[in-house]
C-alpha cells in the first residue's frame, strides 16, 4: 500500500494539478483547478445500526487541451462504526461518492476476515483515514453544436489505498467507463449519464460488476447560479446488497471569476442508499 500511495502522490506532482470544475458553459475555461469537498451521509445500509460517514475529497486537475481533462481525487473517509465497508459507488462526471456495503451477514463473507468481524468490540468502533484514490480521464468526444448534444466519456481507476482492515475500503482495484450526454435548451440543461464499473475480486466481500446512471436537469437562473435536480443510481454492487438510488438537489454558484461553490442535499430510496446526505465543495481555477 505504501508503494501505491507513493506512485499516486508522484502522479500528483507530475501532473501539477487541481479540482474538476463543475461544468458550466458560461464559465471561462482554466488549465488548472483545485478544490476541497465535504460530504456527510447517514443510513442503516441493510444493517440494524445507523452509520454516519464523511467523505472529504481533495481533487486536483489539469486540462492539457480544452477537450481533455485529467484529475486525481484524494479522499479522507470517516465512518462511525465498522458494520459496513466503504466502497466507491461511481466515478463519472457527477462525481465519486462512497457507499456502504454491509460487513456482517453478507453473502460470501467469512465473518472473521480483516475488518469484517461481527463482534461488537470491532463493529462499534469508529474508523477514519485515507480513502481510495481515484484517477480520471475526461474527454469531450463531440462538442455541442446547434441540435447536436455534447458527448463526454469518462474513464477512471480506483486505487485500493484505503485500509481494508478498518473497513475503509474493499482493498481492490476498480475500473470504470461512463458516457455523459448533455444539451442546452435556452436556460435549461438536461443530461443523462450511463456507465459500467468492473470491481476487483475479494475473499471477504462478494463484489460484482455494476452499471451506474445519472439523469437530471439544470436551470441557469443567473450567469453565476444554477440549481440542478437529478437522480443517481447503480445496480447492486455486491451479493446481498440492494441497488442504489437517491434523489439529489444540487446548487452551483460561481462566486468570483476564479472561485466557485457547489452544495447538495440528497434523499436515499433503496436499502443500501443513505437515508439522507449533504455536501459542500469549494474550488479555485487558475
C-alpha positions as CSV (number, residue, x, y, z in Angstrom):
1,X,0.0,0.0,0.0
2,X,2.9,2.4,0.8
3,X,4.3,1.9,-2.7
4,X,0.9,2.6,-4.2
5,X,0.5,5.8,-2.3
6,X,4.0,6.9,-3.4
7,X,3.1,6.3,-7.0
8,X,-0.1,8.2,-6.7
9,X,1.5,11.2,-5.0
10,X,4.2,11.1,-7.7
11,X,1.4,11.4,-10.3
12,X,0.1,14.5,-8.4
13,X,3.5,16.2,-8.6
14,X,3.9,15.1,-12.2
15,X,0.6,16.4,-13.3
16,X,1.0,19.7,-11.3
17,X,-2.8,19.5,-10.8
18,X,-6.1,20.8,-9.3
19,X,-10.1,20.1,-8.9
20,X,-12.6,19.2,-11.6
21,X,-14.6,22.4,-12.1
22,X,-18.3,21.9,-12.2
23,X,-19.3,22.1,-15.8
24,X,-20.8,25.5,-16.8
25,X,-20.9,26.5,-20.5
26,X,-21.0,30.2,-19.4
27,X,-17.8,29.9,-17.3
28,X,-14.3,30.7,-18.6
29,X,-12.0,27.7,-19.1
30,X,-8.9,27.3,-17.0
31,X,-5.9,24.9,-17.3
32,X,-5.6,24.1,-13.6
33,X,-8.0,23.8,-10.8
34,X,-8.0,22.7,-7.1
35,X,-10.8,22.2,-4.6
36,X,-11.9,20.6,-1.4
37,X,-15.2,18.8,-0.8
38,X,-17.0,17.7,2.4
39,X,-19.9,15.2,2.2
40,X,-22.0,13.7,5.1
41,X,-24.4,10.8,4.9
42,X,-26.3,8.6,7.3
43,X,-28.2,5.3,7.0
44,X,-28.5,1.7,8.1
45,X,-27.4,0.2,4.7
46,X,-29.2,-3.1,5.3
47,X,-27.9,-3.5,8.9
48,X,-29.6,-2.9,12.3
49,X,-27.4,0.1,13.1
50,X,-27.2,3.7,11.8
51,X,-23.8,4.6,10.3
52,X,-22.7,8.2,9.9
53,X,-20.0,8.8,7.3
54,X,-17.9,11.6,6.0
55,X,-16.2,11.7,2.6
56,X,-13.9,14.7,2.1
57,X,-12.0,14.6,-1.2
58,X,-9.2,16.9,-2.2
59,X,-9.4,16.9,-6.0
60,X,-6.8,18.2,-8.4
61,X,-7.0,18.6,-12.2
62,X,-5.1,19.7,-15.3
63,X,-6.5,20.2,-18.7
64,X,-3.9,19.8,-21.4
65,X,-6.5,20.9,-24.0
66,X,-10.0,22.4,-24.0
67,X,-11.4,18.9,-24.6
68,X,-9.1,16.7,-22.3
69,X,-9.0,16.7,-18.5
70,X,-7.0,14.6,-16.0
71,X,-7.9,14.6,-12.4
72,X,-6.9,12.9,-9.1
73,X,-9.2,12.6,-6.2
74,X,-7.6,12.0,-2.7
75,X,-10.3,11.5,-0.1
76,X,-10.4,11.4,3.7
77,X,-13.0,8.9,4.9
78,X,-14.7,8.6,8.3
79,X,-17.4,6.2,9.5
80,X,-19.0,5.9,12.9
81,X,-18.7,2.1,13.1
82,X,-17.4,-0.9,11.2
83,X,-20.8,-2.6,10.5
84,X,-20.3,-1.5,6.9
85,X,-17.4,-1.3,4.4
86,X,-16.8,1.9,2.4
87,X,-16.8,1.5,-1.3
88,X,-16.8,3.9,-4.2
89,X,-20.2,3.9,-5.9
90,X,-19.4,5.7,-9.1
91,X,-16.7,7.8,-10.8
92,X,-18.4,9.6,-13.7
93,X,-19.0,13.3,-14.4
94,X,-21.4,13.6,-11.5
95,X,-18.6,12.8,-9.1
96,X,-17.5,9.9,-6.9
97,X,-19.3,9.0,-3.7
98,X,-18.8,6.4,-1.0
99,X,-21.5,3.8,-0.5
100,X,-21.6,1.4,2.4
101,X,-21.8,-2.4,2.0
102,X,-23.0,-4.5,4.9
103,X,-19.9,-6.2,6.5
104,X,-21.9,-8.6,8.7
105,X,-24.1,-11.3,7.2
106,X,-23.3,-10.5,3.6
107,X,-23.3,-13.4,1.2
108,X,-19.8,-14.7,0.6
109,X,-18.5,-13.2,3.9
110,X,-16.4,-15.4,6.1
111,X,-17.4,-13.5,9.2
112,X,-13.9,-13.4,10.6
113,X,-11.9,-11.6,7.9
114,X,-10.0,-8.4,8.4
115,X,-12.4,-5.6,9.3
116,X,-15.3,-8.0,8.9
117,X,-15.8,-9.4,12.3
118,X,-19.3,-9.5,13.7
119,X,-18.2,-8.9,17.3
120,X,-19.5,-5.7,18.9
121,X,-15.9,-4.8,20.0
122,X,-14.9,-4.3,16.4
123,X,-18.1,-3.1,14.8
124,X,-18.9,-0.4,17.3
125,X,-15.5,1.4,16.8
126,X,-15.4,4.4,14.5
127,X,-12.7,4.5,11.8
128,X,-11.1,7.1,9.7
129,X,-8.2,7.6,7.3
130,X,-7.2,7.8,3.7
131,X,-9.8,6.6,1.3
132,X,-9.4,5.0,-2.2
133,X,-7.7,7.4,-4.6
134,X,-9.3,7.9,-8.0
135,X,-7.6,8.8,-11.2
136,X,-10.0,10.1,-14.0
137,X,-9.6,10.9,-17.7
138,X,-12.4,13.1,-19.2
139,X,-12.6,13.8,-23.0
140,X,-15.2,15.8,-24.9
141,X,-15.7,13.4,-27.8
142,X,-18.3,15.5,-29.5
143,X,-18.8,19.2,-28.6
144,X,-22.3,20.7,-28.5
145,X,-23.4,22.3,-31.8
146,X,-26.8,23.5,-32.8
147,X,-29.1,20.4,-32.5
148,X,-26.2,18.1,-31.6
149,X,-25.7,17.3,-27.9
150,X,-22.3,17.2,-26.2
151,X,-20.9,13.7,-25.7
152,X,-18.3,13.3,-22.9
153,X,-16.9,10.0,-21.9
154,X,-15.0,9.5,-18.5
155,X,-12.7,6.6,-17.7
156,X,-11.4,6.0,-14.1
157,X,-9.3,3.8,-12.0
158,X,-9.8,3.4,-8.2
159,X,-6.6,2.5,-6.4
160,X,-7.0,0.5,-3.1
161,X,-5.2,3.0,-0.9
162,X,-7.9,2.7,1.9
163,X,-7.2,0.4,4.8
164,X,-9.5,-2.6,4.3
165,X,-8.7,-4.0,7.8
166,X,-10.5,-0.9,9.2
167,X,-13.5,-1.2,6.7
168,X,-12.4,2.0,4.9
169,X,-12.3,0.2,1.5
170,X,-12.6,-3.1,-0.3
171,X,-8.8,-3.4,-0.8
172,X,-9.4,-4.0,-4.6
173,X,-8.7,-2.1,-7.8
174,X,-11.8,-0.9,-9.7
175,X,-12.0,0.4,-13.2
176,X,-14.9,2.1,-15.0
177,X,-16.2,3.9,-18.0
178,X,-19.1,6.3,-18.2
179,X,-20.6,8.5,-21.0
180,X,-22.5,11.7,-20.4
181,X,-24.8,13.3,-23.0
182,X,-26.0,16.9,-22.4
183,X,-27.6,19.7,-24.3
184,X,-28.6,23.3,-23.6
185,X,-32.2,24.4,-24.5
186,X,-32.2,28.1,-23.6
187,X,-31.5,28.2,-19.8
188,X,-32.3,24.5,-19.3
189,X,-29.6,21.9,-19.4
190,X,-30.8,18.3,-19.3
191,X,-28.3,15.5,-19.1
192,X,-28.0,11.7,-18.8
193,X,-25.0,9.6,-17.9
194,X,-24.6,5.8,-18.0
195,X,-21.6,3.7,-17.2
196,X,-20.2,0.4,-16.1
197,X,-17.8,-0.4,-13.2
198,X,-15.6,-3.5,-13.0
199,X,-14.7,-4.4,-9.4
200,X,-11.8,-6.4,-8.1
201,X,-12.3,-9.8,-6.6
202,X,-12.4,-10.0,-2.8
203,X,-12.1,-13.0,-0.5
204,X,-14.2,-11.2,2.1
205,X,-16.8,-9.4,0.0
206,X,-19.0,-10.9,-2.8
207,X,-18.3,-7.9,-5.0
208,X,-19.7,-7.8,-8.6
209,X,-19.6,-5.5,-11.6
210,X,-22.4,-3.0,-11.8
211,X,-24.0,-0.3,-14.0
212,X,-24.2,3.3,-13.0
213,X,-26.5,6.1,-14.1
214,X,-27.3,9.7,-13.5
215,X,-30.0,11.9,-15.1
216,X,-31.3,15.3,-14.4
217,X,-31.8,18.9,-15.5
218,X,-30.2,22.2,-14.5
219,X,-31.6,25.7,-14.9
220,X,-29.4,28.8,-15.3
221,X,-31.2,31.3,-13.0
222,X,-28.4,33.9,-13.4
223,X,-25.0,33.9,-15.0
224,X,-23.4,32.6,-11.8
225,X,-26.2,30.5,-10.2
226,X,-27.6,27.2,-11.4
227,X,-29.8,24.7,-9.4
228,X,-29.8,21.1,-10.7
229,X,-32.3,18.3,-9.8
230,X,-31.1,14.7,-10.5
231,X,-31.3,11.1,-9.7
232,X,-28.2,8.9,-9.1
233,X,-28.2,5.1,-9.0
234,X,-26.4,1.8,-9.6
235,X,-27.3,-1.8,-9.9
236,X,-26.4,-4.0,-7.0
237,X,-22.6,-3.7,-6.3
238,X,-22.4,-6.9,-4.2
239,X,-24.3,-10.1,-3.4
240,X,-26.7,-9.3,-0.5
241,X,-26.8,-5.6,-1.3
242,X,-29.6,-3.7,-3.0
243,X,-29.3,-1.4,-5.9
244,X,-28.5,2.2,-5.1
245,X,-30.9,5.1,-5.8
246,X,-31.1,8.6,-4.5
247,X,-32.6,12.0,-5.4
248,X,-30.4,15.0,-5.2
249,X,-30.9,18.8,-5.3
250,X,-27.6,20.4,-6.2
251,X,-26.8,24.2,-6.3
252,X,-23.8,25.6,-8.2
253,X,-22.6,29.2,-7.6
254,X,-19.7,31.0,-9.3
255,X,-18.7,33.4,-6.6
256,X,-15.9,35.1,-8.5
257,X,-14.1,34.7,-11.8
258,X,-11.8,32.1,-10.2
259,X,-13.8,30.7,-7.3
260,X,-16.9,28.6,-7.2
261,X,-19.0,26.6,-4.8
262,X,-21.3,23.6,-5.1
263,X,-23.7,22.2,-2.5
264,X,-26.4,19.5,-2.4
265,X,-28.9,17.7,-0.2
266,X,-29.9,14.1,-1.0
267,X,-32.5,11.5,0.0
268,X,-31.9,7.8,-0.5
269,X,-34.6,5.5,-1.7
270,X,-33.3,1.9,-1.7
271,X,-32.0,-0.2,1.3
272,X,-28.2,0.3,0.6
273,X,-28.6,4.0,-0.2
274,X,-28.1,6.6,2.7
275,X,-31.3,7.7,4.4
276,X,-30.1,11.3,3.7
277,X,-26.9,13.1,2.8
278,X,-25.5,16.6,2.1
279,X,-22.3,18.1,0.8
280,X,-20.4,21.2,0.1
281,X,-17.3,21.9,-2.1
282,X,-15.2,24.9,-2.9
283,X,-12.9,25.1,-5.9
284,X,-10.4,27.6,-7.3
285,X,-9.3,27.8,-11.0
286,X,-6.1,29.3,-12.2
